[in-house]
Amino acid sequence: MKMISSDHHVYAFFPEMEPVLEISPGDRILFETDDCFAGQIRSEKDLCTEINFDYVNPATGPVAVSGAGKGDLLGVTIEDVEVGKQAVSVVVPGAGVLPGRVGAPVTRTVMIDAEKGTCTFAGITLPLKPMIGVIGVAPEEGTFPTGTPGAHGGNMDTSDIRRGTTVWFSVRREGAMLALGDCHAVMGDGEIGCSGAEVPAKVTVKLDLVKGASSPWPLAVTEKEIMVIASEDTLDQAVASASEVMTDLVRKGLGIPFEDALILCSLSMDLRIGQVVDPKKTVRAVMPLSVLPWEKAKAALSDW
């Protein structure tokens, strides 16, 4: 298995990304990642207001995938997310969904017990739920800071991007150029305070490639669900974008009229917030695989 150290990283996704490594579909690779603060916050004395924001949300990579070209679909199966022993979480005046309630910047540590599968904050034990905040590929055009989500992926901060999930991206540039980072030991949907339990990690993934398939937004497939992950300027826009793609995916995958697909989504599809604190807001439309099996969805993506 090949490995990329956190020394190889980017702070933006853009079309002309240069790979640090090329691998083939079917290969496994280990990404070593820094936390979102690039190690600038190590204790509760280190405040978010004192760090250099030019070095935030480093994404390890990018990795070129041989044979991946525009019009293909790249699958990234997350086999493991191994987190460090301590995470940090912050609040900052003017940030998050309650910006006026924070009088001064605060940093808190979150201690991790990997053997027990728990972490501790404020004397409260929480289940450990490691996940990836930033994961994406090169866009077709434009430059997207790693702190911003979009159709290419990026800072989607979605709790379902975790061990056992496969994330699918439309390839927009030759080689795809996969990069990832900003892992969390645990994070609630919304990430309302502006950070999760930010932690360095080692992420093991396996890559897959479907030729001649595409999706307007990243997809995630878990053990039981398929989801469309959309990021827009507002939550309402993200809801509409995720819902429209899922409805069309159901329509094509099941071969039913649009109106029937829309009713079926009303009956079976859930909307869940990813995050609401990045420059764009992220929503996922979630459908049980018992309703829309992945093989039928994949066939529909070949005809998008």
C-alpha positions in Angstrom: 0.0 0.0 0.0 1.3 3.4 -0.9 1.3 6.4 1.5 1.4 10.2 1.1 2.7 12.2 4.1 1.0 15.4 5.2 4.1 17.3 3.9 2.4 17.0 0.5 -0.7 19.1 0.6 -2.7 21.8 -1.1 -4.9 24.7 0.2 -7.1 25.0 -3.0 -8.6 22.8 -5.6 -8.0 24.0 -9.2 -7.8 22.6 -12.7 -4.0 22.6 -13.0 -3.2 20.6 -9.9 0.0 18.7 -10.1 0.0 15.2 -8.6 2.5 14.0 -6.0 1.7 10.4 -6.8 -0.1 8.4 -9.5 -2.0 5.2 -8.7 -4.4 2.8 -10.5 -8.0 2.0 -9.9 -8.2 -0.8 -7.3 -5.2 0.4 -5.4 -5.2 1.2 -1.7 -3.5 4.3 -0.4 -2.9 5.9 3.1 -3.2 9.6 3.4 -1.5 11.2 6.5 -3.4 14.4 7.3 -2.8 17.4 9.5 -5.7 18.9 11.4 -7.6 21.8 9.9 -5.3 24.3 11.7 -2.2 22.7 10.3 -0.9 22.1 13.8 -1.0 25.8 14.8 -3.3 25.1 17.7 -1.9 22.5 20.2 -3.3 23.6 23.6 -6.1 25.7 25.1 -3.7 28.6 25.3 -3.5 28.8 21.5 -6.4 30.9 20.1 -7.9 30.7 16.6 -7.6 34.5 16.3 -3.8 34.3 16.5 -3.1 31.8 13.8 -2.2 32.3 10.2 -5.3 31.7 8.1 -3.3 31.2 5.0 -2.6 27.8 6.4 -6.0 26.4 7.3 -7.6 23.2 6.0 -4.6 21.5 4.3 -5.6 18.6 2.1 -3.1 15.9 1.6 -2.4 15.1 -2.1 -3.3 15.4 -4.9 -3.2 11.9 -6.2 -3.6 11.2 -9.9 -5.7 8.2 -10.8 -4.4 6.5 -14.0 -7.1 6.2 -16.7 -9.4 8.7 -15.1 -10.7 11.3 -17.6 -13.5 13.8 -18.0 -16.8 12.0 -18.0 -15.8 9.2 -15.6 -16.8 8.6 -12.0 -14.2 8.2 -9.2 -15.1 6.1 -6.2 -13.2 6.6 -2.9 -14.0 3.9 -0.4 -12.9 4.9 3.1 -11.5 1.8 4.8 -10.2 3.5 7.9 -9.8 6.8 9.7 -7.3 6.5 12.5 -7.2 9.7 14.6 -4.6 11.0 17.1 -4.9 11.1 20.9 -6.0 14.7 21.2 -8.3 17.0 19.2 -9.1 20.7 19.5 -12.3 22.6 19.0 -12.8 26.3 18.9 -15.4 29.1 19.0 -14.7 32.6 17.7 -16.6 35.9 17.9 -18.5 36.5 14.7 -18.3 32.9 13.5 -20.8 30.0 13.6 -24.6 30.2 13.7 -24.6 32.2 17.0 -21.9 34.8 16.2 -23.2 37.4 18.6 -23.1 35.1 21.6 -19.4 34.5 21.7 -17.6 37.2 23.6 -14.0 36.0 23.2 -12.2 33.2 21.3 -12.0 29.9 23.2 -10.0 26.8 22.5 -10.8 23.5 24.2 -9.1 20.1 23.9 -10.9 16.8 23.3 -9.1 13.8 24.6 -9.4 10.6 22.6 -9.4 6.9 23.8 -9.2 4.9 20.6 -9.3 1.6 22.4 -12.6 2.4 24.0 -13.9 4.2 21.0 -14.7 7.3 22.9 -13.6 10.9 23.4 -14.1 13.2 26.4 -15.1 16.9 26.5 -16.1 18.9 29.5 -16.2 15.7 31.6 -18.7 14.1 29.1 -17.9 10.9 27.3 -18.9 10.9 23.6 -18.7 8.1 21.1 -15.8 8.4 18.7 -17.0 9.0 15.1 -14.0 9.7 12.9 -14.9 11.4 9.6 -13.3 13.4 6.8 -14.2 17.1 6.4 -12.4 17.9 3.2 -12.3 15.5 0.2 -12.5 16.3 -3.4 -11.0 16.4 -6.9 -9.9 19.1 -9.3 -12.7 21.2 -10.7 -13.2 21.8 -14.4 -12.6 25.5 -13.9 -12.0 28.1 -11.2 -10.1 27.9 -7.9 -11.8 26.7 -4.7 -10.0 27.1 -1.4 -10.0 23.9 0.6 -12.3 25.6 3.1 -15.1 25.9 0.5 -17.4 23.0 -0.7 -18.7 22.7 -4.2 -19.5 20.2 -7.0 -15.9 19.1 -6.9 -16.3 18.1 -3.2 -14.0 20.1 -0.9 -15.0 21.1 2.6 -18.4 19.3 2.7 -18.0 18.5 6.5 -20.5 15.7 6.2 -20.6 13.2 9.1 -21.4 10.3 6.7 -18.0 10.6 5.0 -16.6 8.0 7.4 -15.3 4.4 7.5 -17.3 2.1 5.3 -18.6 4.9 3.0 -17.8 5.2 -0.7 -17.7 8.8 -2.0 -18.2 9.2 -5.7 -16.9 12.3 -7.7 -17.3 13.2 -11.3 -13.9 13.4 -12.9 -13.5 16.9 -14.4 -9.7 16.8 -15.2 -7.4 14.1 -16.4 -6.3 12.0 -13.4 -9.1 13.4 -11.2 -6.5 14.7 -8.6 -7.8 13.5 -5.3 -6.9 15.3 -2.1 -8.3 15.0 1.4 -7.9 16.3 5.0 -9.6 18.2 7.8 -10.5 15.1 9.8 -12.7 15.1 12.9 -12.8 12.7 15.8 -16.5 13.6 16.2 -18.7 16.3 14.7 -22.5 17.0 14.9 -24.4 17.7 11.7 -24.3 21.4 11.1 -21.0 22.0 12.9 -22.7 25.0 14.4 -19.9 26.4 16.5 -17.6 26.5 13.4 -15.4 23.5 14.2 -15.6 19.8 15.0 -13.1 17.9 17.1 -10.2 18.8 14.8 -7.5 16.1 14.7 -4.7 14.8 12.6 -5.4 11.4 11.1 -4.3 8.6 8.9 -6.9 7.7 6.3 -6.9 4.5 4.2 -8.9 4.5 1.0 -9.4 2.2 -2.0 -10.1 3.7 -5.4 -12.6 2.6 -8.0 -13.4 4.1 -11.5 -16.5 3.9 -13.5 -16.0 4.9 -17.1 -18.6 7.0 -18.9 -20.6 8.0 -15.8 -21.1 11.3 -14.0 -23.0 13.1 -11.4 -23.7 16.9 -10.9 -22.8 16.6 -7.2 -20.7 14.2 -5.1 -22.5 11.0 -4.0 -21.9 9.0 -0.9 -23.0 5.3 -0.5 -23.0 3.8 3.0 -24.1 0.4 4.2 -27.7 1.3 3.9 -28.1 4.6 2.1 -27.2 6.5 -1.0 -27.0 10.3 -0.8 -26.5 13.4 -3.0 -24.3 16.0 -1.3 -25.0 19.6 -2.6 -23.4 22.8 -1.5 -24.9 26.2 -2.4 -24.9 29.8 -1.1 -28.0 29.2 1.0 -29.6 26.2 2.7 -32.7 26.6 0.5 -30.6 26.4 -2.6 -28.7 23.4 -1.4 -32.0 21.6 -0.5 -33.3 22.2 -4.0 -30.1 21.1 -5.7 -29.7 17.9 -3.7 -33.5 17.1 -4.0 -33.5 17.6 -7.8 -30.6 15.4 -8.4 -31.9 12.6 -6.2 -35.3 12.8 -7.8 -33.8 12.5 -11.3 -31.6 9.7 -10.0 -34.6 7.8 -8.8 -36.5 8.6 -12.0 -33.7 7.2 -14.2 -32.6 4.4 -11.9 -36.1 3.0 -11.4 -37.5 3.9 -14.8 -40.6 5.8 -13.5 -42.1 9.1 -14.5 -40.8 12.3 -12.8 -44.0 12.8 -10.9 -43.8 9.3 -9.4 -40.2 9.8 -8.6 -41.0 13.0 -6.8 -43.7 11.3 -4.8 -41.4 8.4 -3.9 -38.8 10.9 -2.7 -41.4 12.6 -0.6 -42.2 9.2 1.0 -38.7 7.8 1.4 -36.0 10.5 1.1 -34.6 12.4 4.0 -32.9 15.7 3.9 -29.9 16.2 6.3 -27.7 19.1 6.9 -24.0 18.6 6.4 -22.6 22.0 7.6 -23.9 25.6 7.8 -20.7 27.5 8.7 -18.6 27.3 5.5 -18.8 29.9 2.7 -21.4 27.6 1.1 -24.0 25.5 3.0 -24.1 21.7 2.5 -27.2 19.5 2.4 -27.5 15.8 1.6 -30.6 14.1 0.1 -30.6 10.5 1.5 -32.4 7.5 0.0 -32.4 4.0 1.4 -30.6 1.4 -0.8 -33.7 -0.8 -0.3 -35.6 1.8 -2.5 -32.8 2.8 -4.9 -30.1 0.0 -5.1 -26.6 1.3 -6.0 -26.4 -0.8 -9.2 -29.6 0.9 -10.5 -28.3 4.3 -9.5 -24.9 3.6 -11.1 -26.6 2.6 -14.4 -28.5 5.9 -14.3 -25.3 7.8 -13.8 -24.0 6.3 -17.1 -26.9 8.0 -18.8 -26.7 11.4 -17.1 
